[in-house]
């Protein structure tokens, strides 16, 4: 019994070890529970085989009828104990199925239908979805980078345009400033040239005025000399006509004639000295006394030191209350007197000369008192003192609410 069981098990193992379909051992469709995991693992394997020619569909075999269980024999204990137990007759071993029978059985079995494609596993779907998400994220990141690059490029371009605009404005402002500076320099140069021309014209006018005044002075001196000569001739003629006992009036006229003659001679000598000074520039005009003399007959002169000294002298006379000395006298009809005042280097008055008398002796005397009352007029400035010892300043005197010198 045991031997038969062992042989049966060994036979089944051999049958199960025969490969029927490719790598599958044993009967088709026979799977043991412990092979489920291995079957699941085997589903992942893909075997590429050439396609078999289409065959006629095989008839579906009837399901195998389960064999009836073999009734077990009653146990030996049920036998009567008195009877000897004969040795059990050995059952003949079942004939082992031959290889042809196994092949026939396998051929009789229908071919297994192609298993359906395995459904995609969740892990693979998740991986694909993750890959898609990653690709989308990469695409979005790439788009963002491109957008950022465009924005940065636009910003850089805008900054460069702004820098170019500012540079252009700066260059334009610089050009305008240079142009304005050039125009200002041209205007300054034009103003300087105009000032030079005006100064030259003023100096020329001053020279002409000085020459005119000098000529007037010479004419006046000549007239004085002629009057002195005429007076002297008249005095000589009167003395010749009168007798020795009647010499009173001619004796009185003689001093006046002598004084006029002396003045005329002095003026002639001064004129001759000025002529020599004009022919030799830089040489001071000689006078009778040997003093260096200067003249200012108007308000303009190339010698500014002399002009400033004359202005200071005139302000001293005008600003003090000098009109009171001639207030009553100027109420009389009179002409505007022209007076020349000779001032020494220490500010003292050398002499007062009326070029044109007012016609009223009281006014002339009042002018002399005014000039004497304001003396001294201050020493010459060093530059003026190096040039002259005496200066003669001529002014026209006007009387209204105050004394004014022109």
Secondary structure, 3 states (H helix, E strand, C coil): CHHHHHHHHHHHHHHHHCEEECCEECCCCCCCHHHHHHHHHHCCCCCCCCCCCCCCCCCCCCCCCCCCCCCCCCCHHHCCCCCCCCCCCCCCCCCCCCHHHHHHHHHHCCCCCCCCCCCCCHHHHHHHHHHHHHHHHHHHHHHHHHHHHHHHHHHHHHHHHHHHHHHHHHHHHHHHHHHHHHHHHHHHHHHHHHHHHHHHHHHHHHHHHHHHHHHHHHHHHHHHHHHHHHHHHHHHHHHHHCCCCCCHHHHHHHHHHHHHHHHHHHHHHHHHHHHHHHHCCCCCCCCCCCCCEEEECCCCCCCHHHHHHHHHHHHHHHHCCCHHHCCCHHHCCCCCCEEEEEEECCCCEEEEEEEECCCCHHHHHHHHHHHHHHCCCCCCCHHHHCCCCEEEEEEEEEECCCEEEC
